[in-house]
Amino acid sequence: MSNSTTNLIDALDQKFAAIDQKTDTHLEGLLWSKPITYWDYIQTDALLNLQTQRTVLPDEKVFIMYHQVNELLFKMILWEIDQLCHTNKPETAYFTEKLGRISRYFDMLTTSFDIMGDGMEVAQYMKFRNTLTPASGFQSAQYRMIEFASTDLINLIDYRFRATIDRDTPYTHAFEHLYWQAAGKDHATGKKSYLLLAFEEKYKDEFLRFMEEYNTINVWQKFKQLPEDDQKNAELISAMRHYDYTVNITWVMGHLNAARKYIDSGQGTGEATGGSDWKKYMHPKYQRRIFFPALWSEEELKNWGEGL
């Protein structure tokens, strides 16, 4: 037996002894295990059988797969944010690298809107979308978690109520005043739509736990915990601004413009499947959602989303 093999056996002995396991048992198990294949590792068969259409219209499958790809990318983004925010004292280079990864995922999401904008026939979409009511992309829980993990909660509060909410406000109260709540409520009565009620029934408790977890460790809080000189690092500031702009303007406008092509096509009612006031809900100048307002000038903040 070669020295390298002996060293590997010794390392395995140490590894398994640390968890009260026998090396021989695990080595014998290798005799009966199958070689790994690509399709087993990626679980290709399961993945490719997750597209269940509600209609016979071919472009509905494009719509389903596109949104499933979005959710996978959201999961990748949350994976990177989780690592960054749960690192006790991240180095500036590490911070910048993680933001770069996160931004690239959102850059990919932004450029992918051509798949929706040019990849489906308007006539087909306007038919199968009626079977989706009252479901809506509004109900992406992972996207909400990305928001909670990126910035202080106050920056996600409806702009009209921010003066009445601070860090001591109960999470349940703040939750009722998040910017996206307005899209699911009747403006006259305040009554919540089924879209919002179903979303909250499924995710509200999880959201409240997540909001509390990231209250002091979100991306902005981790940035503020860096040494003062590091907070002035030009590359890091550029990465923070790029992420903020990409998520809250570029990606949002890509989504809005894709929606305009279909919902404003004149082939339907012009209403969103979930019943929201989608034009005001989606446009950055109405949302006033900015993750890192301290990194933008007064003029930039004043004109956020204008002219788009």
C-alpha positions as CSV (number, residue, x, y, z in Angstrom):
1,M,0.0,0.0,0.0
2,S,1.4,3.4,-1.0
3,N,2.2,6.2,1.5
4,S,-0.6,8.3,0.1
5,T,-3.1,5.5,0.6
6,T,-1.9,4.9,4.1
7,N,-2.2,8.6,4.9
8,L,-5.8,8.6,3.5
9,I,-6.7,5.6,5.7
10,D,-5.2,7.3,8.8
11,A,-7.2,10.5,8.0
12,L,-10.4,8.5,7.6
13,D,-9.7,6.7,10.9
14,Q,-9.5,10.1,12.6
15,K,-12.6,11.4,10.9
16,F,-14.8,8.4,11.8
17,A,-13.3,8.0,15.3
18,A,-14.4,11.6,16.0
19,I,-18.1,10.5,15.5
20,D,-17.7,7.1,17.0
21,Q,-17.9,5.3,13.7
22,K,-15.8,2.4,12.3
23,T,-13.7,3.0,9.2
24,D,-14.1,-0.6,8.1
25,T,-17.8,-0.3,8.0
26,H,-17.8,2.7,5.8
27,L,-15.1,1.3,3.5
28,E,-17.2,-1.9,3.1
29,G,-20.2,0.3,2.2
30,L,-18.2,1.6,-0.8
31,L,-18.0,-1.9,-2.3
32,W,-21.8,-1.9,-2.8
33,S,-22.4,1.7,-3.7
34,K,-23.2,2.7,-7.3
35,P,-21.0,5.2,-9.1
36,I,-22.5,8.6,-9.2
37,T,-24.0,9.9,-12.4
38,Y,-24.8,13.4,-13.6
39,W,-28.6,12.7,-13.8
40,D,-28.6,11.2,-10.2
41,Y,-26.5,14.0,-8.8
42,I,-28.6,16.8,-10.4
43,Q,-31.8,14.9,-10.0
44,T,-32.6,15.6,-13.7
45,D,-35.6,13.4,-13.9
46,A,-37.3,15.0,-10.9
47,L,-36.4,18.5,-12.1
48,L,-37.8,18.0,-15.6
49,N,-41.1,16.6,-14.3
50,L,-42.0,19.7,-12.3
51,Q,-43.7,21.5,-15.1
52,T,-47.5,20.8,-14.8
53,Q,-49.6,22.9,-17.2
54,R,-53.2,23.9,-16.5
55,T,-54.0,24.4,-20.2
56,V,-53.0,22.8,-23.5
57,L,-51.4,26.1,-24.7
58,P,-47.7,25.4,-25.5
59,D,-46.3,28.7,-24.3
60,E,-47.7,28.1,-20.8
61,K,-44.8,25.7,-20.3
62,V,-42.3,28.5,-21.1
63,F,-44.0,30.6,-18.5
64,I,-43.8,27.9,-15.9
65,M,-40.2,27.0,-16.5
66,Y,-39.1,30.6,-16.6
67,H,-40.5,31.3,-13.2
68,Q,-39.0,28.1,-11.8
69,V,-35.6,29.2,-13.1
70,N,-36.3,32.5,-11.3
71,E,-36.9,30.7,-8.0
72,L,-33.7,28.7,-8.4
73,L,-31.8,31.9,-8.9
74,F,-33.5,33.4,-5.8
75,K,-32.4,30.4,-3.8
76,M,-28.8,30.9,-5.0
77,I,-29.0,34.6,-4.0
78,L,-30.3,33.7,-0.5
79,W,-27.5,31.1,-0.2
80,E,-24.9,33.8,-0.8
81,I,-26.6,36.3,1.5
82,D,-26.9,33.7,4.3
83,Q,-23.2,33.1,4.2
84,L,-22.3,36.8,4.2
85,C,-24.7,37.8,6.9
86,H,-23.8,34.9,9.2
87,T,-20.1,35.6,8.9
88,N,-19.1,37.3,12.2
89,K,-16.6,39.8,10.8
90,P,-16.4,39.5,7.0
91,E,-13.3,40.9,5.3
92,T,-13.9,43.6,2.8
93,A,-12.7,41.5,-0.1
94,Y,-15.0,38.6,1.0
95,F,-17.9,41.1,1.3
96,T,-17.3,42.5,-2.2
97,E,-17.0,39.0,-3.7
98,K,-20.3,37.9,-2.2
99,L,-22.0,41.0,-3.5
100,G,-20.5,40.4,-6.9
101,R,-22.0,36.9,-7.0
102,I,-25.4,38.1,-5.8
103,S,-25.4,40.9,-8.4
104,R,-24.5,38.5,-11.2
105,Y,-27.5,36.4,-10.4
106,F,-29.7,39.5,-10.5
107,D,-28.0,40.6,-13.7
108,M,-29.0,37.2,-15.2
109,L,-32.5,37.7,-14.0
110,T,-32.7,41.1,-15.5
111,T,-31.5,40.1,-19.0
112,S,-33.8,37.0,-18.9
113,F,-36.9,39.1,-19.3
114,D,-36.6,38.8,-23.1
115,I,-37.7,35.2,-22.6
116,M,-41.0,36.5,-21.3
117,G,-41.1,39.6,-23.4
118,D,-40.3,37.9,-26.7
119,G,-40.7,34.2,-25.9
120,M,-44.5,33.9,-25.6
121,E,-47.4,34.7,-28.0
122,V,-49.5,37.4,-26.5
123,A,-52.7,35.6,-27.6
124,Q,-51.6,32.4,-25.8
125,Y,-50.6,34.2,-22.7
126,M,-53.9,36.1,-22.5
127,K,-55.7,32.8,-22.6
128,F,-53.8,30.7,-20.1
129,R,-53.3,33.6,-17.6
130,N,-57.0,33.4,-16.8
131,T,-56.4,30.0,-15.3
132,L,-53.8,31.4,-13.0
133,T,-56.1,33.8,-11.1
134,P,-55.7,34.6,-8.3
135,A,-52.0,33.4,-8.2
136,S,-49.3,36.1,-8.8
137,G,-45.6,36.5,-8.9
138,F,-46.3,38.8,-6.0
139,Q,-46.4,35.6,-3.9
140,S,-42.7,34.7,-4.3
141,A,-41.7,34.1,-0.7
142,Q,-38.0,33.9,-1.6
143,Y,-38.0,37.3,-3.2
144,R,-39.5,38.8,0.0
145,M,-36.7,37.1,2.0
146,I,-34.1,38.6,-0.2
147,E,-35.5,42.0,0.6
148,F,-35.6,41.3,4.4
149,A,-32.0,40.1,4.3
150,S,-30.7,43.0,2.3
151,T,-31.7,46.1,4.2
152,D,-33.2,47.6,7.3
153,L,-36.9,46.9,7.6
154,I,-37.7,50.7,7.5
155,N,-36.5,50.8,3.9
156,L,-39.2,48.2,3.0
157,I,-42.0,50.1,4.7
158,D,-44.6,51.9,2.5
159,Y,-43.2,55.4,2.0
160,R,-46.4,56.9,3.5
161,F,-45.9,55.3,6.9
162,R,-42.1,55.4,7.5
163,A,-42.3,58.4,9.8
164,T,-44.5,56.3,12.2
165,I,-42.3,53.3,12.4
166,D,-38.8,52.7,14.0
167,R,-36.6,49.9,15.1
168,D,-38.7,49.4,18.3
169,T,-41.9,48.9,16.3
170,P,-43.3,45.3,16.7
171,Y,-42.6,43.2,13.7
172,T,-46.3,42.3,13.3
173,H,-47.1,46.0,13.0
174,A,-44.3,46.7,10.6
175,F,-45.4,43.7,8.5
176,E,-48.8,45.3,8.0
177,H,-47.1,48.4,6.5
178,L,-44.6,46.8,4.1
179,Y,-44.7,48.5,0.7
180,W,-46.1,45.4,-1.0
181,Q,-49.1,45.3,1.3
182,A,-50.7,48.1,-0.6
183,A,-50.9,46.0,-3.7
184,G,-53.1,43.5,-1.9
185,K,-55.5,45.8,-0.2
186,D,-58.6,47.7,-1.2
187,H,-57.5,51.4,-1.1
188,A,-60.9,52.5,0.2
189,T,-61.7,49.9,2.8
190,G,-58.3,48.4,3.6
191,K,-59.7,44.9,3.1
192,K,-57.1,42.4,2.1
193,S,-57.5,40.5,-1.2
194,Y,-57.5,36.7,-1.4
195,L,-54.0,37.1,-3.1
196,L,-52.7,38.6,0.1
197,L,-54.6,36.5,2.6
198,A,-53.4,33.3,1.0
199,F,-49.8,34.5,0.9
200,E,-49.9,35.5,4.6
201,E,-51.6,32.2,5.6
202,K,-48.7,30.3,4.0
203,Y,-45.7,32.5,4.9
204,K,-46.5,35.2,7.5
205,D,-45.1,33.3,10.5
206,E,-41.9,32.4,8.6
207,F,-41.5,36.0,7.4
208,L,-41.8,37.3,11.0
209,R,-39.1,34.9,12.1
210,F,-36.9,35.9,9.2
211,M,-37.4,39.6,9.7
212,E,-36.3,39.2,13.3
213,E,-33.3,37.0,12.4
214,Y,-32.0,39.6,9.9
215,N,-32.8,42.7,11.9
216,T,-29.2,43.2,13.0
217,I,-27.3,41.1,10.4
218,N,-28.8,42.1,7.1
219,V,-26.4,43.2,4.3
220,W,-26.7,46.9,5.3
221,Q,-26.0,46.2,9.0
222,K,-23.0,44.0,8.1
223,F,-21.7,46.9,6.0
224,K,-22.1,49.3,8.9
225,Q,-20.2,46.9,11.2
226,L,-17.1,47.1,9.0
227,P,-14.2,49.3,10.1
228,E,-14.8,52.9,9.0
229,D,-12.0,52.8,6.4
230,D,-13.5,49.7,4.9
231,Q,-16.8,51.4,4.6
232,K,-15.1,53.9,2.3
233,N,-13.6,51.2,0.0
234,A,-14.5,52.3,-3.5
235,E,-14.9,48.8,-4.9
236,L,-17.2,47.7,-2.1
237,I,-19.3,50.9,-2.4
238,S,-19.6,50.3,-6.1
239,A,-20.7,46.7,-5.5
240,M,-23.3,47.9,-3.0
241,R,-24.7,50.5,-5.3
242,H,-24.8,48.1,-8.3
243,Y,-26.7,45.5,-6.2
244,D,-29.2,48.2,-5.0
245,Y,-29.8,49.6,-8.5
246,T,-30.0,46.2,-10.2
247,V,-32.6,44.8,-7.8
248,N,-34.7,47.9,-7.2
249,I,-34.6,49.6,-10.6
250,T,-33.2,47.4,-13.5
251,W,-34.8,44.2,-12.5
252,V,-38.1,45.8,-11.5
253,M,-38.3,47.8,-14.7
254,G,-37.6,44.6,-16.7
255,H,-40.4,42.9,-15.0
256,L,-42.7,45.9,-15.5
257,N,-42.0,46.3,-19.2
258,A,-42.6,42.5,-19.8
259,A,-45.9,42.8,-18.0
260,R,-46.8,45.9,-20.0
261,K,-46.4,44.0,-23.3
262,Y,-49.0,41.4,-22.3
263,I,-51.4,43.0,-19.8
264,D,-51.6,46.3,-21.8
265,S,-52.0,44.4,-25.1
266,G,-55.6,45.3,-25.4
267,Q,-56.5,41.6,-25.4
268,G,-57.7,41.4,-21.8
269,T,-59.0,43.5,-18.9
270,G,-55.6,45.1,-18.2
271,E,-55.7,43.8,-14.7
272,A,-53.1,41.6,-12.9
273,T,-54.1,38.0,-12.1
274,G,-53.9,38.8,-8.4
275,G,-55.9,41.9,-8.7
276,S,-53.2,44.4,-7.7
277,D,-52.7,47.9,-9.0
278,W,-49.7,46.5,-10.8
279,K,-48.4,49.7,-12.5
280,K,-48.0,51.6,-9.3
281,Y,-47.0,48.5,-7.3
282,M,-44.2,47.6,-9.7
283,H,-42.7,51.0,-10.7
284,P,-39.7,52.1,-8.6
285,K,-40.8,55.7,-8.3
286,Y,-43.9,54.6,-6.5
287,Q,-42.3,51.9,-4.4
288,R,-39.4,54.1,-3.2
289,R,-37.6,51.0,-2.2
290,I,-33.9,51.6,-1.8
291,F,-31.7,49.1,0.1
292,F,-28.8,51.5,0.9
293,P,-30.1,55.1,0.8
294,A,-27.0,56.4,2.6
295,L,-24.9,55.4,-0.4
296,W,-26.8,57.7,-2.8
297,S,-26.8,61.4,-3.2
298,E,-29.9,63.6,-2.4
299,E,-30.4,64.1,-6.1
300,E,-30.2,60.4,-6.9
301,L,-32.7,59.6,-4.2
302,K,-35.0,62.4,-5.3
303,N,-35.1,61.1,-8.9
304,W,-35.2,57.3,-8.0
305,G,-37.0,55.6,-10.8
306,E,-38.0,58.8,-12.6
307,G,-37.9,59.0,-16.4
308,L,-38.4,55.2,-16.8
